[in-house]
């Protein structure tokens, strides 16, 4: 079976093309294919399937779509699309999905270039680019998948620029001019293609045209952004004026490897800031503020004694450590080994904490601090791949610009990892196959035993079970657990956007204060649930007081199951938050979903 997303969604089974009955089925499959071999929770599938407010029957419709997909794809034993917890996972090899083949081919081209075989590298990367038949998921029009599609398009552009760099080194100046003109027309604020076009034109004997390209870039940036061209374009402009571009752009002495790696780390940090700042905006994490989240040292038997964590002999065995979102960066830096395990229940806010910790570390880094890199851990198999090798591979896949040997030297991604220039922030150890949990903890401890920094998030029960099973734990890491949301914090968040004189939330406030152990109070103990409740009852025509009806919420267990259909910022990584349907009876819709999820 061959799946293609680099263009219109296509499925090829041998010589036969598989057709799907409708747009919903295509969107569900596309969402799974963009996260292959990883669990895609129901909220993300719902978000991808409905651009507007999802219907009350969204969960059931997704389940029906998956059933139809299994039938069309010849998967009666559910080995291709696997039900995993409250979501689904499509199990495919890299050769079965065109965007994975593309990524592998670009990496192979980079290896050829590092070995000096530039012509072979160009042939390989051009072959990879021919896999693109058009825009990602062309014609599907799914806003919920736009972010991932944009990242793939960015990878394509990076591959094109990398290929042109190699062609310019091979003296193929005239051959790339037309392609570069098309790129700068389509992406008028992207500086690198302008610089490449300037160089290609100048080396083709067209100095005046090369200088005109620089003037166009300067005008475009000034009018659109109010900035000047970057250092690379300015330096090249000066070289063209002096007639010094007979050799590749860097007419200066070759940069030392350490300087190249410094540059790679700096560019990586900037890319990560852009990526996760955009994610916080998509999740509306600061509108107005995140749900208050606090954490403290876990009382579970899963952590090293305090002297081992703090590097100070003597003192009590149990580490006393606590904080909230505002001081997590400072507290992390207080741990001598800078190793942290974050535990929490589903919906507790582990992924949000990881995002904000990553951005906080990058906001004001002390000299020499490594670059935090946030990655989902679900694709790692610790029995088959060393952590450092997996990290280097994922860095190269997520940030393909690191393959630019001219700027960063050979093997920049691997060197960044091996030289301790990154802090792995690994989200979702529990998303690995259950049989790999203990192996992963052991492999992590071995990889950071020399004092390398590390952050890992995991569901509390799964982590405790893995440690109890093998006795292995991270021997120098502080282990903290996210605490339930306090009643008053939940009330403050639920009522923060009330208009003056509005009383819709009063019954809920009374219920929470008078009955702190009620099913409703138990349900509203995670950021996910609190945010979902406010989102579901945001419309003035809805009545939050319905949540106090114990016939609709008979037990905290079923109420907590609401989180399996949430599309709020606290649900799953890279999920675009969107309000739930403001139907006439939100509580009824939520309860129906809860009962399905609880089963």
Buried (B, 14 or more C-beta within 10 A) or exposed (E): BBBBBBBBBBBEEEEEEBEBEEEBBBBBBBBBBBBBBBBBBBBBBBBBBBBEBBBBBBBEBBBBBBEBBBEBBEBEEEEBBBEBBBBBBBBBEEEBBBBBBBBBBBBBBBBBBBEEBBEBBBBBBBBBBEBBEEBBBBEBEBEBBBBBBEBBBBBBBBBBBBBBBBBBBEEBBEBBBEBBBEBBEEEBEEBBBBBBBBBBBBBBEBBEBBBEBBEBBBEBBEEEEEEEBBEBBBBBBEBBEEEEBEEEBBBEEEBEBEEBBBBBBEBBBEBBBEBBEEBBEBBBBEEEEBBBBBBBBBEBEBBBEBBBBBEEEEEEEEBEBEBBBEEBBEBBBEBEBBBBBBBBBBBBBBBBBBBBBBBBBBEEBEEEBBBBBBBBBBBBBBEEBEBBBBBBBBBBBBBBBBBBBBBBBBBBBBBBBBEBBBBBBBBBBBBBEEEBBBBBBBBBBBBBEEEBBBBBBBBBEBBBBBBEEEEBBBBBBBBBBBBBBEBEBBBBBBBEEEEEEEEBBEBBBEBBEEEEEBBBBBBBBBBBBBBBBBBBBBEEEBBBBBBBBEEBBEBBEBBBBBBBBBBBBBBBBBBBBBBBBBBEEBBBBBBBBBEBBBE
